[in-house]
Amino acid sequence: MPSRVSCHEYLFYLSNVLTVMKLILTGATGTIGGAVLAKAILEPAVAHIVVLSRRPVATITNSSKVTVLIVHDFMLYTEAELAQLDGADACIWWVHLDLIMRNTISR
Ligand SMILES: NC(=O)c1ccc[n+]([C@@H]2O[C@H](COP(=O)([O-])OP(=O)(O)OC[C@H]3O[C@@H](n4cnc5c(N)ncnc54)[C@H](OP(=O)(O)O)[C@@H]3O)[C@@H](O)[C@H]2O)c1
């Protein structure tokens, strides 16, 4: 996959590779992460989506596939939170790049 693609190209790519059963997703309150979440909910091969978010994700409250974990520090997880992530087949990380860069630099 090319390093720079449009949202539509990425979703098309995802529709061809999403054969996982359990997915971890970040950035679900954002433009891209929200679109990926909507696509993943509709994807039959995805049985469970664990969303890591610092605030509630209003758009997906009616899907039984989705568990939202409210996380205050994306680098720190309780044992209970780690247990919810256990067994995931893939993680799609759509938090804005600045966060990753800041953490990489400061830790
Ligand atoms: N939009 C595009 O067309 C496009 C295309 C290619 C690549 N990208 C890249 O894709 C990434 C996401 O883009 P986007 O348009 O979806 O961005 P966006 O709409 O601004 O969403 C950003 C997401 O990151 C989360 N986030 C930001 N800062 C955070 C922090 N400090 N801690 C925890 N969560 C944080 C936001 O959560 P909150 O709701 O809690 O703020 C939100 O879910 C960016 O790196 C962007 O450069 C975007």
The ligand as a Gaussian input file, in Angstrom:
#p B3LYP/6-31G(d) Opt

LIG

0 1
 N       -8.209000      13.381000       7.139000
 C       -7.492000      12.942000       6.112000
 O       -7.874000      13.061000       4.925000
 C       -6.166000      12.240000       6.341000
 C       -5.540000      11.638000       5.253000
 C       -4.348000      10.940000       5.452000
 C       -3.793000      10.878000       6.714000
 N       -4.417000      11.481000       7.768000
 C       -3.799000      11.351000       9.091000
 O       -4.644000      10.527000       9.868000
 C       -4.572000      10.943000      11.229000
 C       -5.979000      11.201000      11.725000
 O       -6.566000      12.201000      10.882000
 P       -8.067000      12.705000      11.116000
 O       -8.386000      13.597000       9.983000
 O       -8.959000      11.542000      11.389000
 O       -7.855000      13.587000      12.446000
 P       -8.973000      14.150000      13.419000
 O      -10.317000      14.161000      12.782000
 O       -8.430000      15.420000      13.983000
 O       -9.008000      13.058000      14.593000
 C       -7.883000      12.899000      15.423000
 C       -8.139000      11.740000      16.379000
 O       -6.980000      11.641000      17.214000
 C       -7.387000      11.771000      18.576000
 N       -6.383000      12.521000      19.314000
 C       -5.778000      13.665000      18.906000
 N       -4.919000      14.079000      19.845000
 C       -5.004000      13.163000      20.861000
 C       -4.362000      13.036000      22.126000
 N       -3.460000      13.942000      22.552000
 N       -4.671000      11.968000      22.908000
 C       -5.584000      11.046000      22.483000
 N       -6.237000      11.119000      21.296000
 C       -5.937000      12.172000      20.513000
 C       -8.694000      12.532000      18.548000
 O       -9.388000      12.231000      19.733000
 P      -10.329000      13.329000      20.492000
 O      -11.672000      13.255000      19.826000
 O      -10.350000      12.873000      21.903000
 O       -9.688000      14.676000      20.299000
 C       -9.348000      11.971000      17.298000
 O       -9.973000      10.735000      17.557000
 C       -3.662000      12.180000      11.291000
 O       -2.372000      11.785000      11.680000
 C       -3.690000      12.671000       9.843000
 O       -2.485000      13.357000       9.531000
 C       -5.589000      12.152000       7.622000

